[in-house]
Amino acid sequence: MSTPILATKLYFPPPRPKVVPRPRLIERLNEGLPAGHKLTLISAPAGFGKTTLVSEWVAALTPSPLPLGEGKGVRVAWLSLDAGDSDPTRFLAYFVAALQTLFAGIGAGAMAALDSPQPPPIEPLLTTLLNEITAIPDHFILVLDDYHLIEAKPVDQALATLLERQPPQMHLVITTREDPNLPLARLRVRSQLTELRAADLRFTPSEAAEFLKQVMDLNLSAEEVAILEARTEGWIAGLQLAALSMQGHQDVSGFIQAFAGNHRYIVDYLVEEVLQQQSESVQNFLLCTSILNRMCGPLCDAVLLNTSASGQKTLEYIEHTNLFIIPLDNERRWYRYHHLFGSLLRQRLGQSKTPEEIAQTHMRASEWFEKNGDRAEAFHHAITARDFSRAAALAETTWQGMNQSSQSAAWLGWVKQLPEELIRSRPVLCTQIAWGFMEASEVDASESRLRDAERCLEGPSDEMVIVDEEQYRTLPARIAFARAYNAQSQRDYVSTVKYAELVFKLTPEKNHFLRAQAAAILGGTYWTNGDLDAACKSMSDWIDSSQEVGNFIFAIAGASGKADILTAQGHLREVLTTYQQSLQLASEHEKEAQRITAHHHLGLAMLYHEMGDDEAAAQYFQKSLVLGEQSTLMDWPYRRCLAQARLKEHDGDLDAAFRLLDEAKRLYVRSLIPYTRPIEALKARIYLKQERLSKAREWAREQGLSVDDELSYLREFEHITLARVLLAEHQNNRDEQVILKVLSLLERLLKAAEDGKRLGSVLEILVTQVLVYQAKGDTSLAFASLERALTLAQPEGYVRIFLDEGADMVQLLREAATRGIMPNYTGKLLGAFEAQRQRSTSVFPILASPASQSLIEPLSQRELEVLRLFKTELSGPEIANQLVIALSTIRTHTESIYRKLDVNNRRAAVKRAAELGLI
């Protein structure tokens, strides 16, 4: 189910036909653009004309482009926020939708990820989105209107991240009633912030005079205007309310003289004056429809049950008479009241109608929204009407769609408004809430609701309510699944297996979705415990069951996980078959499957690289990067960085490998795939290649590793790495006791890997044994281990596992060949060594392309042009002249280049760019 997008939130309010020109403010707004400011903040209380000002400004920008150094205009996207956008998933979905009004297709991967079954973390999606924005050549503005309605720290953090890394062609505008929780002080210090506040927005005496005369058609004296301006302090809404009250007033002068008091009482009085000048039917319309966050003619008709007047015509009349109504689209179909005016109307509604009458109005709104597919608004009105049974039924029937579109957090916000006793009487709802808490990693809260559901099942009563019979029948299995998930999140793998297996016993064969989820959890648990055979079987079952019911997306995604398991088992030929079959399935459903095959192509690239076929590897690697740009896979950025780090290490570019490993660590997303090769252990191996033994020792101490540790699959790679660190220590000081401990550790590791049928680990351990025996001077045992490793590796086609050991392994293989040990295979490996030695360029030329994925934010085409001129002796002004752009634009590009390359001067930028193959 796709995240629903309300198009009216993406329209910016059209400029009013009569508006007071505000050139002083427009100039302030304009100044921030060529100055390279990241953010324009318009912060003031309600009624100060924030939205009106911005809509006037962007309307002027759009048809008459403002020069920005390069002579390009500005395009504008608009997003009107509401309280529901506090949900991070919904906020990001609308954020992307707003951008797509300007740039079709941008953020398609992020949008698809937001629709995936598991809610993705915001930061990796935001990083991918920023990369796409960076590639946009045009300047543009994104307006976030009414940001004060956002009350969510994750949204604030996401926006702060965006501001920190914001590409120079993007400018953000925020209107709000209160300062947002963003790094405003830092932006001020860096001269990256344009601010307009209440003191700036208030009407000047001349603006107030023009407003009252030209807009409101009042012929007042200069003295009367001055009194109104002074007593409202330039508050635009107050002036408008005052003007509306004076229209038709006999004693205007007396009204103005009596106009005094604080805003609250003034507004109460003015609303009464405005309402009293309207007909009874219009007054009733205003009051009854004030319960609506947005309204259209048919909705108003349903709420009022008034057949004597058309809701659409009444809305158009209210807009015409300036009664604080704002059109939400260009067709004048949807409207909303000014927030302040709506609040005051609701206050008066409470004074003029009984609670029962108001509740009935909300119920009619709820029914209309449900019939028209907006269950969020239907739920809101049912809650407000205190019809909790209806609200609970709406929540139950909405759960599955919202969960599948990653909106479970928003759904939880709904049900928290329901009475406790009502929730406990609904076992399906209890289980749904438990799943919501489960996905939020709130295990205690999840378990509490599971117990509530079980109590209902143990002793059904007349009070128990069932809405969805299908979900009710599967409750025992759903409860078991939630328990399996919770146990896994707490690393209680025994309980995870117990409950996952129970899911299979309790779930009908035809319920493939639930069985597939259980298989995935079970497979991940077996994998974590090192039982790779069982893990592979669970993953195969998931793939088979998914294909049986035509869910090819699950089948294709599962194949990537299965290939990872087979790789750990050392079955490279079977890995190849698994990937090829899965890509064949994807080709039959290309449009839908395209977004999930980046892992497959990356896996094939690294597989062929291991097998020594770098030409095929480069082709698959190139394809993986292209697909990765559209990928919805949460861990794609992490896996890409890991692969690139490995390739850079193989090329001998160890500094670049370090940078990529650090980036991978930052991008890591926890998943069912166990974390068996920690980033810090990979870095420790590079320390050894750099002969930085002290840093490798420091890593081992920090991890608390010892040769006497109890062994586990999760730490197997770390213990093999520890053995290599100790080997390096022995080569430094020739401590025979250390080498004996290393050999003992390797023997224990080898037995555990053999028992677990993990051929990949067996080969790594045997190769390490070879090097240890060689260092100890025990040639016969060294060749015995080498022969065994070669015997196991040849059928699967391993090459790189030997090449990575360098000159020491070359010498051993040459000697092995002379001893007649597998001469054909050793000859192939020695040939690969020689080819690598003679190669003068990267194994993977794609790593040196201008779109180098080593950069988390790729350079734009213009930045690359500037960067290439950095190699010359041209000064900044001369570069600007050559590119025919402003010097200020050169400075902006320079700052962006330095930030993306992580350097602080021109010479360093050129050096770093050369390392990455950018120039």
Beta strands, then each sheet from edge to edge (+ up, - down):
strand 1: 39-43
strand 2: 74-80
strand 3: 139-145
strand 4: 170-176
strand 5: 193-197
strand 6: 325-327
strand 7: 335-337
sheet 1: 2+ 3+ 4+ 1+ 5+
sheet 2: 6+ 7-
end
